[in-house]
């Protein structure tokens, strides 16, 4: 019996042969991610290309195309689209290779790599100034929706009303953080080192107009990488200075205020991530993400310890059901 995945691969091969200039190549698995998308690699004309399979009933690829074309027009290094059929959920993209930021961190100078990535966040915020017109807004209702993932999968016996009461303060103060372009998943597995000083950015289709410190949290308090708290604080303040040097006025605040923005945006993100990792295990049979939960929970506890005004939320996190 042919699986749904094999059927999709056969349809993809047929599309490449009949409707694109990329016929005659062999589809090799490149990667999959936490969504329903899969990626293949093909060779054509002596060059490698990445082919995306995003089932249209499960993944809407229109944001990927719209946001990607806009980012590329503003000199952000995202993949070029060479062929697409969004009704089928297929695309052919430029290939950034397999050398992820996570791999580079193990063998290259970490400070230099993070400097490069931080400069990329500044470039996105500086170049994509029209983000409020091009992207959905990371507002209180969106925060509430994301935070409810944690309640649903880690606090299933807690009432919605009690949970919302405990998270209300976090949502309100996070909403007050100035907003700019926000990739929303700017972490080590969505960055590729194409050359020594050139990062390729992928998985940007969920970008929003949101907190200016959010992408920095994704990078420095990465769900998949350990970094020391004091080292992180130093990088946060360097990022603030870089924003100031780029002429972005929202960075002209006290250092302790900017650090608080970083903590709050991260706490919202990391509670969501813990919920998503549990959902991947329970609903989607992808248990491999659970090994990263202790790291993400540690981030949450560090922030809650630094901000005693979030005591109610601290008590709630302590009640969560966390899987091994």
C-alpha positions as semicolon CSV with decimal commas, in nm:
position;residue;x (nm);y (nm);z (nm)
1;X;0,000;0,000;0,000
2;X;0,138;0,339;-0,103
3;X;0,164;0,590;0,182
4;X;0,039;0,948;0,155
5;X;0,402;1,067;0,170
6;X;0,497;0,842;-0,123
7;X;0,196;0,966;-0,319
8;X;0,305;1,325;-0,260
9;X;0,659;1,243;-0,373
10;X;0,527;1,083;-0,692
11;X;0,311;1,389;-0,765
12;X;0,609;1,614;-0,700
13;X;0,828;1,416;-0,942
14;X;0,554;1,433;-1,206
15;X;0,521;1,811;-1,161
16;X;0,896;1,860;-1,197
17;X;0,900;1,652;-1,515
18;X;0,597;1,803;-1,686
19;X;0,567;2,163;-1,564
20;X;0,916;2,290;-1,479
21;X;1,263;2,313;-1,634
22;X;1,392;2,082;-1,359
23;X;1,317;1,747;-1,520
24;X;1,545;1,445;-1,516
25;X;1,675;1,488;-1,162
26;X;1,651;1,244;-0,874
27;X;1,471;1,360;-0,559
28;X;1,685;1,310;-0,250
29;X;1,554;1,378;0,099
30;X;1,702;1,703;0,233
31;X;1,510;1,762;0,557
32;X;1,176;1,781;0,733
33;X;1,066;2,010;1,013
34;X;0,810;2,035;1,290
35;X;0,538;2,128;1,040
36;X;0,398;1,915;0,759
37;X;0,653;2,041;0,506
38;X;0,926;1,825;0,356
39;X;1,231;1,926;0,156
40;X;1,412;1,742;-0,122
41;X;1,728;1,821;-0,315
42;X;1,767;1,784;-0,691
43;X;2,049;1,858;-0,933
44;X;1,981;2,038;-1,259
45;X;2,225;2,201;-1,500
46;X;2,513;2,129;-1,265
47;X;2,350;2,313;-0,973
48;X;2,165;2,195;-0,664
49;X;1,813;2,313;-0,586
50;X;1,579;2,254;-0,295
51;X;1,225;2,136;-0,365
52;X;0,958;2,209;-0,105
53;X;0,657;1,983;-0,058
54;X;0,392;2,162;0,149
55;X;0,054;1,980;0,128
56;X;-0,193;2,263;0,053
57;X;-0,462;2,121;0,280
58;X;-0,218;2,137;0,572
59;X;0,022;2,423;0,489
60;X;-0,057;2,756;0,322
61;X;0,246;2,850;0,110
62;X;0,118;3,192;0,003
63;X;0,282;3,371;0,301
64;X;0,616;3,206;0,218
65;X;0,603;3,347;-0,135
66;X;0,476;3,693;-0,042
67;X;0,708;3,748;0,254
68;X;1,007;3,588;0,082
69;X;0,977;3,808;-0,227
70;X;0,943;4,119;-0,010
71;X;1,245;4,027;0,203
72;X;1,455;3,951;-0,105
73;X;1,360;4,288;-0,258
74;X;1,506;4,453;0,053
75;X;1,839;4,267;0,028
76;X;1,769;4,002;0,291
77;X;1,932;3,669;0,201
78;X;1,636;3,433;0,162
79;X;1,593;3,159;-0,103
80;X;1,498;3,256;-0,455
81;X;1,187;3,086;-0,595
82;X;1,250;2,937;-0,941
83;X;0,922;2,750;-0,988
84;X;0,602;2,711;-0,791
85;X;0,253;2,563;-0,797
86;X;0,076;2,668;-0,479
87;X;-0,242;2,474;-0,560
88;X;-0,029;2,158;-0,543
89;X;0,201;2,288;-0,270
90;X;0,527;2,254;-0,464
91;X;0,820;2,495;-0,503
92;X;1,177;2,489;-0,636
93;X;1,414;2,710;-0,436
94;X;1,779;2,807;-0,432
95;X;1,990;2,575;-0,220
96;X;2,173;2,722;0,079
97;X;2,345;2,392;0,154
98;X;2,347;2,182;0,472
99;X;2,580;2,378;0,701
100;X;2,338;2,502;0,966
101;X;2,425;2,765;1,225
102;X;2,390;2,489;1,486
103;X;2,662;2,287;1,313
104;X;2,889;2,589;1,277
105;X;2,866;2,666;1,649
106;X;3,036;2,335;1,725
107;X;3,349;2,403;1,519
108;X;3,379;2,779;1,464
109;X;3,416;3,088;1,682
110;X;3,084;3,129;1,861
111;X;3,115;3,501;1,926
112;X;3,184;3,574;1,560
113;X;2,889;3,363;1,449
114;X;2,651;3,527;1,691
115;X;2,779;3,870;1,589
116;X;2,693;3,782;1,230
117;X;2,344;3,664;1,324
118;X;2,274;3,965;1,544
119;X;2,376;4,195;1,260
120;X;2,123;4,010;1,043
121;X;1,841;4,088;1,287
122;X;1,939;4,455;1,286
123;X;1,947;4,451;0,904
124;X;1,597;4,301;0,889
125;X;1,455;4,559;1,129
126;X;1,632;4,844;0,946
127;X;1,550;4,732;0,589
128;X;1,197;4,605;0,646
129;X;1,057;4,924;0,796
130;X;0,722;4,870;0,625
131;X;0,658;4,556;0,831
132;X;0,340;4,701;0,986
133;X;0,186;4,715;0,637
134;X;0,310;4,378;0,515
135;X;0,271;4,145;0,812
136;X;0,008;4,039;1,065
137;X;0,040;4,205;1,403
138;X;0,167;4,015;1,707
139;X;-0,108;4,156;1,927
140;X;-0,268;4,049;2,255
141;X;-0,513;3,812;2,088
142;X;-0,228;3,635;1,905
143;X;-0,026;3,607;2,227
144;X;-0,326;3,460;2,404
145;X;-0,374;3,206;2,125
146;X;-0,009;3,098;2,144
147;X;0,003;3,081;2,522
148;X;-0,305;2,863;2,522
149;X;-0,095;2,591;2,356
150;X;0,093;2,559;2,686
151;X;-0,232;2,534;2,882
152;X;-0,385;2,281;2,646
153;X;-0,091;2,039;2,644
154;X;0,076;2,097;2,983
155;X;-0,209;2,216;3,209
156;X;-0,510;2,030;3,069
157;X;-0,698;2,035;3,401
158;X;-0,668;2,410;3,452
159;X;-0,966;2,622;3,354
160;X;-0,929;2,867;3,068
161;X;-1,042;3,150;3,297
162;X;-0,780;3,076;3,564
163;X;-0,506;3,043;3,304
164;X;-0,596;3,367;3,131
165;X;-0,597;3,547;3,464
166;X;-0,242;3,423;3,535
167;X;-0,110;3,516;3,190
168;X;-0,292;3,849;3,152
169;X;-0,010;4,058;3,297
170;X;0,255;3,899;3,073
171;X;0,041;3,954;2,764
172;X;-0,020;4,321;2,843
173;X;0,339;4,414;2,919
174;X;0,471;4,219;2,619
175;X;0,227;4,406;2,397
176;X;0,383;4,735;2,511
177;X;0,726;4,641;2,370
178;X;0,794;4,840;2,049
179;X;0,734;4,637;1,734
180;X;0,930;4,582;1,414
181;X;0,986;4,303;1,161
182;X;0,988;3,972;1,349
183;X;1,100;3,650;1,178
184;X;0,944;3,457;1,470
185;X;1,171;3,150;1,444
186;X;1,518;3,301;1,415
187;X;1,712;3,011;1,567
188;X;2,007;2,787;1,486
189;X;1,813;2,548;1,262
190;X;1,669;2,821;1,040
191;X;2,005;2,982;0,959
192;X;2,259;2,836;0,718
193;X;2,617;2,945;0,681
194;X;2,644;2,981;0,304
195;X;2,991;3,135;0,310
196;X;3,215;3,254;0,591
197;X;3,028;3,583;0,639
198;X;2,696;3,513;0,472
199;X;2,393;3,367;0,646
200;X;2,097;3,226;0,456
201;X;1,760;3,266;0,627
202;X;1,480;3,013;0,592
203;X;1,142;2,933;0,751
204;X;1,031;3,297;0,754
205;X;0,670;3,237;0,642
206;X;0,540;3,298;0,995
207;X;0,691;3,647;1,018
208;X;0,491;3,912;1,205
209;X;0,508;4,273;1,319
210;X;0,611;4,208;1,678
211;X;0,842;4,280;1,973
212;X;1,183;4,412;1,872
213;X;1,358;4,170;2,109
214;X;1,173;3,854;1,999
215;X;1,413;3,736;1,729
216;X;1,708;3,800;1,957
217;X;1,551;3,571;2,220
218;X;1,501;3,302;1,955
219;X;1,872;3,327;1,877
220;X;2,035;3,369;2,219
221;X;1,796;3,161;2,429
222;X;1,770;2,906;2,153
223;X;1,557;2,601;2,229
224;X;1,836;2,382;2,090
225;X;2,155;2,551;2,216
226;X;2,293;2,633;2,562
227;X;2,434;2,978;2,633
228;X;2,546;3,129;2,963
229;X;2,308;3,389;3,119
230;X;2,575;3,658;3,170
231;X;2,702;3,611;2,815
232;X;2,344;3,645;2,687
233;X;2,290;3,973;2,875
234;X;2,607;4,115;2,720
235;X;2,487;4,023;2,371
236;X;2,146;4,181;2,439
237;X;2,305;4,513;2,528
238;X;2,531;4,494;2,222
239;X;2,220;4,439;2,012
240;X;2,062;4,748;2,167
241;X;2,368;4,954;2,073
242;X;2,357;4,815;1,718
243;X;1,993;4,920;1,685
244;X;2,082;5,267;1,810
245;X;2,369;5,291;1,560
246;X;2,125;5,190;1,284
247;X;1,909;5,489;1,376
248;X;1,617;5,289;1,514
249;X;1,471;5,515;1,786
250;X;1,287;5,246;1,984
251;X;1,624;5,128;2,118
252;X;1,682;5,456;2,303
253;X;1,574;5,332;2,645
254;X;1,753;5,237;2,967
255;X;1,950;4,913;2,952
256;X;1,743;4,752;3,227
257;X;1,425;4,830;3,031
258;X;1,566;4,674;2,715
259;X;1,671;4,364;2,909
260;X;1,318;4,341;3,048
261;X;1,179;4,353;2,694
262;X;1,409;4,066;2,607
263;X;1,298;3,860;2,908
264;X;0,926;3,915;2,858
265;X;0,922;3,842;2,486
266;X;1,124;3,528;2,558
267;X;0,895;3,406;2,834
268;X;0,592;3,428;2,607
269;X;0,780;3,246;2,332
270;X;0,921;2,974;2,552
271;X;0,592;2,884;2,720
272;X;0,447;2,843;2,372
273;X;0,744;2,628;2,268
274;X;0,706;2,395;2,568
275;X;0,343;2,348;2,470
276;X;0,432;2,285;2,106
277;X;0,699;2,028;2,197
278;X;0,442;1,838;2,404
279;X;0,188;1,859;2,122
280;X;0,444;1,720;1,880
281;X;0,493;1,421;2,109
282;X;0,129;1,358;2,206
283;X;-0,057;1,446;1,886
284;X;0,201;1,413;1,608
285;X;0,417;1,126;1,739
286;X;0,736;1,334;1,719
287;X;0,895;1,270;2,062
288;X;1,243;1,395;1,972
289;X;1,161;1,754;2,075
290;X;1,096;1,657;2,438
291;X;1,470;1,636;2,506
292;X;1,488;2,014;2,464
293;X;1,206;2,091;2,710
294;X;1,430;2,108;3,023
295;X;1,643;2,377;2,858
296;X;1,337;2,583;2,760
297;X;1,182;2,547;3,105
298;X;1,510;2,664;3,257
299;X;1,483;2,980;3,049
300;X;1,131;3,032;3,180
301;X;1,238;2,988;3,542
302;X;1,534;3,226;3,501
303;X;1,303;3,499;3,375
304;X;1,038;3,434;3,640
305;X;1,305;3,455;3,911
306;X;1,425;3,789;3,771
307;X;1,074;3,936;3,766
308;X;0,885;3,872;4,091
309;X;0,587;4,070;3,960
310;X;0,509;3,757;3,754
311;X;0,470;3,542;4,068
312;X;0,124;3,411;3,967
313;X;0,265;3,282;3,641
314;X;0,559;3,125;3,825
315;X;0,318;2,925;4,042
316;X;0,126;2,815;3,736
317;X;0,437;2,694;3,551
318;X;0,527;2,492;3,859
319;X;0,197;2,304;3,825
320;X;0,256;2,201;3,463
321;X;0,264;1,836;3,361
322;X;0,600;1,790;3,189
323;X;0,675;1,470;3,000
324;X;1,016;1,299;3,005
